[in-house]
Each structure stands twice: as structure tokens, then as C-alpha cells.
Amino acid sequence: MAVETPLTDAQLDEINATLSELTPQQILAWAIDNLPSLYQTTAFGLTGLAAVDMLSKLTPNPPPLIFLDTLYHFKETIGLKNEVERRYGHPVTVVRPRGVETAEEFEKKYGEKVWETNEVLYDYLVKVEPAQRIYHQLGVKAIITGRRASQGAARSTLQPLEVDVTGLLKLNPFFSWKFSDVKAYIDANNVPRNALLDQGYKSVGDWHSTAKSGEGDAGERAGRWQGKTKTECGLHVDYFELKKKLRLQEEAARVTQEERSSPAKSPHIQTIVSA
């Protein structure tokens, strides 16, 4: 029976009780039959790639793929995106930060090293706003993610199906799999993978926030955001809380500007948040 939104807590609990007993393939098959306007958002990590491969074997018309191009991905990641399109024969919808096509254009418009000067703003510009924009344009109501409970932090209590604060359904078919399960599937099915994983990287994101995993590094996402408490890129955090933080920054910038009677140094925050 097709899922109708909005879901009550009781309905969501009932669905999760059922999905918790299924394999990832069975969860994906259920989603194809039951979730409305289903897409897969992926950065081509191993789990996302496993989902792409499984879906290709479940249906000739798998959920369309969405890739958020931050403009700071490794060239290996862009190459992998192209390889996935060739291998599986389905185009990937690529979404970039609003109004720019290159890192040079991004820095001219928003400033240099925004990921260092204003991490919240950076996450909004390269992940959150582009995602919300394309979901609205395409009428996306449900997405498939590659998140797993074994990745820890906020993901440790992951359920098969979630509803975020915007009402978007998020399906986590691999919620119960460990990294070893994913790797075994990738190897057994000869699924394309990021070449950086064979060069000492455990998890791959933007080049400026991804480092090779050192000896003794713990966790499946070791090497991401080193030296920071950050564990999520912004795509899976509370959308309204993120907007609230940006509006507080906007207000602080406005007060500073008034006090100094000169242009605020925080780049275009008011314009961005109000967009």
C-alpha cells in the first residue's frame, strides 16, 4: 500500500517495525512500490553505490539520482559520477550552489575559504540550499540515503524510514549494515568505487575537509573534518535550526555594521538567508 503523507508517529513506527526485519534489497523493493516521488541523493560513497547497484537489479527504471556538486569535490569523485552514468545507463541530476558553476565563481561571489570563515554558511550554500531547491523543482517527496547506524554520532540511532522537519521522507535501507557488509557487497558485485579509498582515505567528501586516515584513527568516517566536533555535512541536520543560526549571524553582522558604520565583513549573509 502506497505511503500517504503526512505520516503519524504511529504509522511511522509501524512501517519501521516492518522494515527493520528486511534486507536492504527488500527495503528498496518496498520503497519502489510504496514511497511517493522517490529519488536517490548520493555523493557516491560505498553505501550509496551499493544502493545504485541493487536498484539497477530490482527495476529497469530506478529512482533518479541527484548529486550535489559543492564545486570542491575531488576529481576522482567527479570521475566516479561519470563512470556510474556509463555503467548503469541513467543520467545523474547535478546541482551546484546558486548562481555559480565553478569554485572560482563561488569564491568571487561568497568569499574565499568559507568553510573556514563560516562553516554554517558554507553548509547552507553548497548542500542545504541546493538540495531544497532541486527537491522543490522536481517535486521530491522521498529520498534514499546511504546512512548507516554503524557510522556513529547522530546516525547511531538511525531507523529505516525517517521524516525530517520539512516533511521529506528519508529511507535508510542500509541502517543495520556495517562497513564490512557494504564492502563485501561492493567486491562481490564489482561495483565501481572511488579510487581514493585505495589511497588511504576512509571517507571522501570535499577535498578541503577530507584527509587520509592515520594509523589508529577510529570510526568509519575518520579523516573527515579533522580537529572539529562536526559529524554531518549539513544535508542531514535540522533545516530550520540551520536557518535560525544563519539569521542570528545576519543580525550580528547588521549590528556590527551599524556600530562601525561600515560594510559588514560577513559575505552576503542577509541576501543568502532571505533568498
Buried (B, 14 or more C-beta within 10 A) or exposed (E): EEBEEEBEEEBBEEBBEEBEEBEBBEBBBBBBEBBEBBBBBBBBBBBBBBBBBBBBEBEEEBBBBBBBBBBBBBEBBBBBBEBBBEBBEBEBBBBBBBEBEEBEBBBEBBBEEBBEBBBBBBBBBBBBBBBBBBBEEBEBBBBBBBBBBBBEEEBEEBBBBBBBEEEBBBBBBBBBBBBEBBBEBBEEEEBBBBBBBEEEBBBBBBBEBBBEBEEEEEBBBBBBBEEEEBBBBBBBBEBEEBBEBBBEBBEEBBEEBEEEEEEBEBBBBBEBBEE
